[in-house]
Amino acid sequence: MYFDAIKTITQAEQDAEAARASAAAEAKRIIAAAETEGNAKVAAAEAEARETVAGLCAEAERRGAEGAAKIEETAKADIAAFAAVAGSKMDQAVSIIVGRIVND
């Protein structure tokens, strides 16, 4: 009778150890799968973020180029206006300078 009880206890201990080992292996498998899935999601999110940033940079560059073109256009118009005013007053300026040189 004692022998049967010891045998039963020993078998229960072996079964419990096997169940624990199996559970530990399953836990490791689940953790590895979760890490793999998590790494894949992180990589996908990084790729999406890079794509979004590239799009935003391209849009910013486009807007910047448009803004620069508008500023350049305005500056050219201002230069043309100043040149026209200066050209119209050139004869008057020459006359004043020559008059001062001659009279002094």
Residue frames relative to the residue before (quaternion, step in Angstrom):
aa qw qx qy qz dx dy dz
M 1.0000 0.0000 0.0000 0.0000 0.00 0.00 0.00
Y 0.6577 0.4854 -0.3144 0.4826 3.57 0.92 -0.82
F 0.6236 0.5533 -0.3313 0.4419 3.53 1.05 -0.80
D 0.6575 0.4990 -0.3052 0.4748 3.59 0.98 -0.84
A 0.6428 0.5164 -0.3236 0.4641 3.58 1.00 -0.77
I 0.6512 0.5005 -0.3123 0.4774 3.58 0.96 -0.87
K 0.6435 0.5246 -0.3117 0.4622 3.55 1.00 -0.88
T 0.6541 0.5099 -0.3007 0.4709 3.59 0.98 -0.85
I 0.6586 0.5009 -0.3007 0.4743 3.58 0.96 -0.88
T 0.6464 0.5193 -0.3116 0.4641 3.56 0.96 -0.90
Q 0.6591 0.4994 -0.3034 0.4734 3.58 0.95 -0.87
A 0.6436 0.5133 -0.3212 0.4681 3.59 0.99 -0.79
E 0.6406 0.5143 -0.3203 0.4717 3.58 1.02 -0.78
Q 0.6523 0.5053 -0.3077 0.4738 3.58 0.99 -0.84
D 0.6441 0.5142 -0.3118 0.4727 3.57 1.00 -0.84
A 0.6554 0.5061 -0.3084 0.4682 3.57 0.98 -0.87
E 0.6471 0.5095 -0.3150 0.4716 3.59 0.98 -0.82
A 0.6463 0.5072 -0.3165 0.4742 3.59 0.98 -0.82
A 0.6503 0.5064 -0.3111 0.4731 3.58 0.99 -0.82
R 0.6423 0.5141 -0.3162 0.4723 3.58 1.01 -0.82
A 0.6604 0.4974 -0.3059 0.4722 3.59 0.91 -0.87
S 0.6498 0.5107 -0.3098 0.4701 3.56 1.00 -0.84
A 0.6547 0.5028 -0.3037 0.4757 3.58 0.98 -0.85
A 0.6414 0.5152 -0.3221 0.4684 3.59 1.00 -0.79
A 0.6523 0.5011 -0.3120 0.4754 3.58 0.97 -0.83
E 0.6502 0.5030 -0.3104 0.4773 3.59 0.98 -0.83
A 0.6333 0.5210 -0.3319 0.4662 3.60 0.99 -0.75
K 0.6460 0.5074 -0.3178 0.4736 3.59 0.97 -0.82
R 0.6457 0.5177 -0.3175 0.4629 3.58 0.98 -0.82
I 0.6539 0.5097 -0.3046 0.4689 3.58 0.97 -0.90
I 0.6511 0.5107 -0.3104 0.4679 3.59 0.95 -0.88
A 0.6589 0.5025 -0.3131 0.4641 3.60 0.92 -0.89
A 0.6544 0.5013 -0.3159 0.4698 3.60 0.96 -0.84
A 0.6507 0.5100 -0.3146 0.4664 3.59 0.98 -0.83
E 0.6451 0.5103 -0.3210 0.4694 3.59 0.98 -0.79
T 0.6438 0.5165 -0.3171 0.4672 3.57 0.97 -0.85
E 0.6719 0.4868 -0.2898 0.4771 3.56 0.90 -0.93
G 0.6506 0.5175 -0.3085 0.4623 3.57 0.97 -0.85
N 0.6533 0.5026 -0.3134 0.4715 3.59 0.95 -0.85
A 0.6372 0.5185 -0.3270 0.4671 3.59 1.01 -0.76
K 0.6608 0.4953 -0.3093 0.4715 3.59 0.97 -0.82
V 0.6304 0.5178 -0.3330 0.4730 3.60 1.00 -0.76
A 0.6549 0.5058 -0.3141 0.4653 3.60 0.92 -0.88
A 0.6515 0.5040 -0.3156 0.4711 3.59 0.98 -0.82
A 0.6546 0.5034 -0.3120 0.4699 3.58 0.97 -0.83
E 0.6347 0.5200 -0.3292 0.4673 3.60 1.01 -0.77
A 0.6549 0.5067 -0.3111 0.4664 3.58 0.95 -0.88
E 0.6514 0.5055 -0.3093 0.4738 3.57 0.97 -0.84
A 0.6490 0.5127 -0.3144 0.4659 3.58 1.00 -0.84
R 0.6383 0.5169 -0.3296 0.4655 3.60 0.97 -0.81
E 0.6502 0.5147 -0.3093 0.4655 3.56 0.98 -0.87
T 0.6528 0.5065 -0.3095 0.4707 3.57 0.96 -0.86
V 0.6594 0.5011 -0.3065 0.4692 3.58 0.91 -0.90
A 0.6383 0.5175 -0.3344 0.4614 3.60 0.96 -0.80
G 0.6529 0.5086 -0.3115 0.4670 3.57 0.98 -0.80
L 0.6588 0.5013 -0.3044 0.4712 3.56 0.96 -0.85
C 0.6422 0.5129 -0.3246 0.4681 3.59 0.99 -0.78
A 0.6492 0.5105 -0.3206 0.4639 3.58 0.95 -0.86
E 0.6522 0.5040 -0.3102 0.4737 3.59 0.98 -0.83
A 0.6508 0.5083 -0.3156 0.4675 3.60 0.96 -0.84
E 0.6491 0.5038 -0.3198 0.4718 3.58 0.98 -0.81
R 0.6368 0.5254 -0.3267 0.4601 3.60 0.98 -0.82
R 0.6746 0.4856 -0.2886 0.4752 3.56 0.92 -0.95
G 0.6349 0.5292 -0.3215 0.4619 3.56 1.03 -0.80
A 0.6549 0.5008 -0.3128 0.4716 3.58 0.96 -0.83
E 0.6311 0.5200 -0.3301 0.4715 3.58 1.02 -0.78
G 0.6613 0.5080 -0.2979 0.4645 3.57 0.93 -0.91
A 0.6528 0.5053 -0.3105 0.4714 3.56 0.97 -0.87
A 0.6386 0.5227 -0.3289 0.4591 3.60 0.99 -0.79
K 0.6485 0.5084 -0.3188 0.4683 3.59 1.00 -0.81
I 0.6462 0.5075 -0.3153 0.4748 3.58 0.96 -0.85
E 0.6521 0.5104 -0.3149 0.4638 3.58 0.94 -0.87
E 0.6398 0.5265 -0.3190 0.4602 3.58 0.98 -0.85
T 0.6566 0.5032 -0.2986 0.4759 3.57 0.96 -0.90
A 0.6554 0.5128 -0.3093 0.4602 3.57 0.94 -0.89
K 0.6512 0.5056 -0.3207 0.4662 3.59 0.95 -0.82
A 0.6400 0.5117 -0.3250 0.4721 3.58 1.02 -0.77
D 0.6430 0.5136 -0.3175 0.4711 3.59 1.01 -0.82
I 0.6421 0.5164 -0.3235 0.4652 3.58 0.96 -0.85
A 0.6549 0.5061 -0.3166 0.4634 3.58 0.92 -0.89
A 0.6553 0.5051 -0.3163 0.4640 3.60 0.96 -0.83
F 0.6608 0.4914 -0.3082 0.4762 3.60 0.93 -0.85
A 0.6439 0.5163 -0.3224 0.4636 3.59 1.00 -0.80
A 0.6394 0.5185 -0.3290 0.4627 3.60 1.00 -0.78
V 0.6595 0.4919 -0.3073 0.4782 3.57 0.94 -0.89
A 0.6622 0.5031 -0.3071 0.4628 3.57 0.91 -0.91
G 0.6540 0.5197 -0.3172 0.4490 3.58 0.95 -0.82
S 0.6712 0.4964 -0.3028 0.4598 3.56 0.99 -0.81
K 0.7271 0.4070 -0.2418 0.4973 3.58 1.10 -0.53
M 0.4188 0.7331 -0.4564 0.2810 3.58 1.27 -0.07
D 0.6575 0.5056 -0.3266 0.4533 3.63 0.85 -0.90
Q 0.6485 0.5144 -0.3167 0.4632 3.57 0.95 -0.85
A 0.6594 0.5057 -0.3098 0.4621 3.61 0.95 -0.89
V 0.6441 0.5106 -0.3251 0.4677 3.59 0.96 -0.83
S 0.6441 0.5224 -0.3241 0.4552 3.57 0.94 -0.85
I 0.6528 0.5071 -0.3186 0.4639 3.59 0.90 -0.85
I 0.6736 0.4938 -0.3028 0.4591 3.58 0.89 -0.94
V 0.6635 0.4885 -0.3109 0.4738 3.57 0.86 -0.90
G 0.6367 0.5338 -0.3250 0.4517 3.59 0.96 -0.82
R 0.6753 0.4790 -0.3081 0.4687 3.58 0.92 -0.78
I 0.6482 0.5130 -0.3292 0.4564 3.56 1.00 -0.77
V 0.6810 0.4858 -0.2842 0.4685 3.55 0.92 -0.94
N 0.7226 0.4504 -0.2551 0.4581 3.59 0.84 -0.90
D 0.6848 0.4920 -0.3078 0.4407 3.63 1.02 -0.45
